[in-house]
Structures are given as structure tokens and as C-alpha cells.
Amino acid sequence: MTYELRKRDTSFGVFTLVMVALFIGLGIWQLQRRAEKHALIAHLTGRLAAAPGSLPSPSQWSALTPATDEFRRVSFAATYRSRPDAMVYSSGSAVRDDISGPGTWAFMPAVLPSGETVVVNAGFVQNTMQDRAQQDRAVSRLITNEPVTLTGYIRFPETAGALTPSEDLAKRLWFTRDHLAMARALGWGEGGRPIAPFYIDLEQPVPASGIPKPGPLEVHLKDDHMQYAITWFALAAVVVIAFGVWWRAQRRASSSRQQRGASG
């Protein structure tokens, strides 16, 4: 019987040790992720606040990556062409505090002086019903066939998730920011010239009407890692306390058995 009790005590002690090590490890991992997230926020904030540079030349486009170039601020001259624009549904924005409620982003092609096309997200249109005519009216004011200086941020296309609705070509409505899919569907290329693998989130100029509504971006990454770390460390403490209570109860029970045996 004593052997069985010791075996059980040892097994429970090993299990407790493993669980404590696991919870502490998860807590430390969350703290590491928090440090990495804060470094990323600082990096992106600095990138968004930097003075705009030149748009990378078409010869450099293939070397651009989200890791090194996402949110790079640029300024360049381009001409909006009279092409069908695209709507991208939005219920808000993680990088624009001034955007709330349902609406659409106005995506449209702009042609560089060298002939290549850069897709521009010209801004937000308050558009509860995803009304095609409502966005057409807003976008038509931008098409002057004259060069305009655009300042904005390099962004890369999104990938649709398993539950993302398919695009509605009749309304030229997308549910993910895949500007290359829009370009293929709507014929945005100029004479077979390349289309940039990135698009531009427009910061300025702001149209006189304010619609579409471009604007500066801000970093708002979710940062719950400290909360999670505290939770894991607290669970480790609970396991230790539970083991201590159990161990004390076992010692008392063992002492009682020994006393009964001695008195018998």
C-alpha cells in the first residue's frame, strides 16, 4: 500500500511540474511576443510618419515585399484614367480612426508617366447599400485626364479567406483588397504595360467634396499579450497551490493512518 501511495504521489508531482513548466513557458512566450509586437508597432509608426519618398521604379517592383515595404510612404505623379473603378466593402478600418460604419473603398487605376499602372485606393465612400451609382458619382470627379501628385502608402494585396464572399462583377464589388484580381477583371492595364504588384492607400490630395475620403494611416495592432501572460502565470500559481493543498492533505492522511496503526 505504501508503495502504491508513493507511486501516486510521484506521478501527481511529475504532472504538476509539467503543467507548471508549460504555463510558465506560455507566459514567457507571451512576454516575448509582446516585446516583438511593440517593436513592430514602433517600426510601423516610424515608417508611417516618415517623409514621403519616391515611388519605386518598375524595375524594382519585383523585389518589393510586405516585410520591407508595407506602409512605405511615397509621393508620385500619375493620371487617373477613365476606367471602371472597383468598390471594396468595408465595415471600418484598423488603420484609420476616422472611418466607421459600412461603406466602400474606391479602387481605381492611375497611369504613371512611363505608362505603367498603379492601382490607388482613393478613399472611403459612406455607402451602406454598396450603391454602384453612389461611388461612380464620387469617383467621376477625380478623372480629369491630367497628372496629379499623389501621396500615400504602399500596400500589398490581401488573400480571401474561406468565408470571404465572392466578388460581384455586375456591381464591381469586392470583399477583399486584391487589386490584381480587380485589374484582371476590369481591364486596367495600359496597352499590356505592367501593373504594380502593390496598391497605394491614398493620403492626399483630398477632393474638394471630401468624397472619396483619403487620409493618413495609424498603427492599431491588437496587443493583449501582457493580459495573456498574466493569465498563464496565474494558472501556474493555481496549479502549485492546488498541489500544495493536496500534498498537505495526503501527509495528514498518512500521519493519521500511522497513528491508528501504532495504537492498534
C-alpha positions in Angstrom: 0.0 0.0 0.0 2.8 2.4 0.9 4.5 1.7 -2.5 1.2 2.5 -4.3 0.8 5.8 -2.4 4.4 6.8 -3.2 3.9 5.9 -6.8 0.7 8.0 -6.9 2.4 10.9 -5.2 5.3 10.8 -7.6 3.0 10.7 -10.6 1.0 13.6 -9.4 4.1 15.6 -8.6 5.5 15.0 -12.1 2.2 16.0 -13.7 2.2 19.2 -11.6 5.8 20.0 -12.5 5.0 19.5 -16.2 1.9 21.7 -16.0 3.7 24.5 -14.1 6.6 24.4 -16.7 4.1 24.5 -19.5 2.1 27.5 -18.1 5.3 29.4 -17.2 6.7 28.7 -20.7 3.5 30.0 -22.3 3.7 33.1 -20.1 7.3 33.8 -21.1 6.3 33.3 -24.8 3.6 35.9 -24.5 6.0 38.4 -23.0 8.4 37.7 -25.9 5.5 38.2 -28.4 4.6 41.5 -26.6 8.2 42.7 -27.0 8.1 41.8 -30.7 4.7 43.4 -31.2 5.9 46.7 -29.5 9.0 46.7 -31.8 6.8 46.1 -34.8 4.4 49.0 -33.7 7.4 51.3 -33.3 8.8 50.3 -36.6 5.5 50.8 -38.5 4.8 54.0 -36.7 8.1 55.4 -37.8 7.5 54.2 -41.3 4.1 55.9 -41.5 5.5 59.1 -40.0 8.5 59.3 -42.4 8.6 61.9 -45.1 7.3 60.6 -48.4 9.9 59.2 -50.7 9.8 58.4 -54.4 7.7 55.6 -55.8 10.0 52.6 -56.5 10.7 52.3 -60.3 9.1 49.5 -62.2 12.5 47.7 -62.4 12.4 47.5 -58.6 8.8 46.2 -58.2 9.6 42.5 -58.2 12.0 43.0 -55.3 9.4 44.7 -53.0 8.0 42.6 -50.1 5.4 43.3 -47.4 8.0 42.8 -44.7 10.3 45.5 -46.0 7.9 47.8 -47.9 4.4 47.6 -46.4 3.3 51.1 -45.3 6.2 52.9 -47.0 5.1 56.4 -47.6 5.6 57.7 -51.2 4.7 60.6 -53.4 4.4 60.5 -57.2 2.7 61.9 -60.3 0.1 59.9 -62.1 -3.1 60.3 -64.2 -6.4 58.8 -63.4 -7.8 57.2 -66.5 -11.5 56.8 -67.4 -11.7 53.1 -66.5 -14.3 51.2 -64.4 -13.5 51.6 -60.8 -14.0 48.9 -58.1 -15.7 49.0 -54.8 -14.3 47.1 -51.8 -16.7 46.6 -49.0 -15.6 47.9 -45.5 -17.2 47.8 -42.1 -14.4 50.0 -40.7 -10.7 50.3 -40.7 -7.9 49.0 -38.4 -5.6 51.8 -39.6 -8.0 54.7 -40.0 -9.6 56.1 -36.8 -11.8 58.5 -38.9 -13.5 55.6 -40.7 -16.5 53.9 -39.2 -19.7 52.2 -40.3 -20.3 50.3 -43.6 -19.1 51.7 -46.8 -16.7 51.0 -49.7 -13.2 51.8 -50.7 -12.8 53.3 -54.2 -10.1 51.5 -56.1 -9.1 52.9 -59.4 -6.2 52.8 -61.8 -3.7 55.6 -62.3 -1.1 55.7 -65.0 2.5 56.7 -64.5 4.3 59.0 -67.0 6.2 55.9 -68.1 3.0 54.1 -68.9 2.8 51.6 -66.1 -0.4 51.4 -64.0 -0.5 51.8 -60.2 -3.8 51.0 -58.5 -4.9 53.6 -56.0 -7.4 53.2 -53.1 -8.7 56.8 -53.5 -10.5 56.7 -50.1 -13.7 55.8 -48.3 -17.2 56.3 -49.5 -20.0 56.1 -47.0 -22.1 53.6 -48.9 -24.4 51.5 -46.7 -26.1 49.6 -49.6 -22.9 49.3 -51.7 -24.7 51.5 -54.3 -22.8 51.5 -57.5 -24.1 54.9 -58.6 -23.1 56.5 -55.4 -19.4 55.6 -55.8 -19.5 56.4 -59.6 -20.6 59.9 -58.7 -17.7 60.3 -56.2 -15.0 58.8 -58.5 -16.0 60.6 -61.6 -14.9 64.0 -60.2 -11.3 62.6 -59.9 -11.0 61.7 -63.6 -9.5 64.8 -65.2 -7.0 63.1 -67.6 -4.4 65.4 -66.1 -1.4 64.4 -64.0 -1.9 64.8 -60.3 0.6 64.4 -57.4 -0.5 61.6 -55.2 0.9 60.9 -51.7 0.1 57.6 -49.9 1.3 54.3 -48.6 2.4 51.2 -50.3 0.1 48.3 -49.5 0.1 44.7 -50.8 -3.0 42.6 -51.9 -5.0 40.6 -49.4 -5.9 36.9 -49.8 -9.5 36.0 -49.5 -10.4 33.7 -46.6 -12.5 30.6 -46.7 -15.6 32.6 -45.7 -15.0 35.7 -47.8 -17.8 36.3 -50.3 -17.0 36.2 -53.9 -16.8 39.4 -55.9 -20.0 40.8 -57.6 -18.7 41.7 -61.0 -22.1 43.3 -62.0 -21.6 45.8 -59.2 -17.8 45.7 -59.5 -17.8 44.9 -55.8 -15.0 43.1 -54.0 -14.8 41.9 -50.4 -11.0 41.7 -50.2 -8.3 44.2 -51.3 -7.0 42.2 -54.2 -6.2 44.9 -56.7 -4.6 42.5 -59.1 -7.9 40.5 -59.4 -9.7 43.8 -60.0 -7.2 44.8 -62.7 -7.7 41.5 -64.5 -11.5 41.6 -64.3 -11.8 45.3 -65.2 -9.0 45.6 -67.8 -7.0 48.2 -66.0 -3.7 47.6 -67.9 -2.5 50.2 -70.4 -1.5 48.5 -73.6 -0.1 45.5 -71.9 2.2 47.6 -69.7 2.9 46.2 -66.2 0.6 46.8 -63.2 2.3 47.4 -59.9 2.2 44.4 -57.5 1.2 46.8 -54.7 -1.5 49.4 -54.5 -1.5 52.8 -52.9 -3.6 53.8 -49.9 -4.1 57.5 -50.7 -3.3 60.1 -48.0 -3.7 63.2 -50.2 -4.9 65.1 -52.1 -8.4 65.3 -50.5 -11.1 66.0 -53.1 -13.0 69.3 -52.7 -16.1 67.3 -51.8 -14.2 65.1 -49.3 -15.5 62.0 -51.1 -13.9 59.6 -51.6 -12.2 60.3 -48.3 -8.4 59.6 -48.2 -6.4 60.1 -45.1 -3.3 59.3 -43.0 -2.9 55.8 -41.6 -2.1 55.0 -38.0 -1.0 51.7 -36.4 -3.5 50.0 -34.2 -2.3 46.4 -33.7 -4.0 44.3 -31.1 -1.8 44.0 -28.0 -3.3 41.6 -25.4 0.0 39.7 -24.7 0.5 41.0 -21.2 -3.0 40.0 -20.3 -2.4 36.5 -21.7 1.0 36.3 -19.9 -0.6 37.2 -16.5 -3.3 34.5 -17.2 -0.7 31.8 -17.8 1.4 32.8 -14.8 -1.7 32.8 -12.6 -2.6 29.3 -13.8 0.9 28.1 -12.9 0.4 29.6 -9.4 -3.0 27.9 -9.1 -1.5 24.5 -10.0 1.2 25.0 -7.4 -1.3 26.0 -4.7 -3.6 23.1 -5.6 -0.6 20.6 -5.4 0.4 22.1 -2.0 -3.2 21.7 -0.7 -3.3 18.1 -2.0 0.1 17.3 -0.6 -0.7 18.6 2.8 -3.9 16.5 2.8 -2.0 13.4 1.8 0.5 14.0 4.6 -2.3 14.4 7.2 -4.0 11.2 5.9 -0.7 9.3 6.1 0.0 10.5 9.6 -3.5 9.5 10.7 -3.0 6.0 9.3 0.3 5.7 11.0 -1.2 6.7 14.4 -4.1 4.3 14.0 -1.6 1.5 13.2 0.6 2.4 16.2 -2.4 2.4 18.6 -3.7 -0.9 17.1 
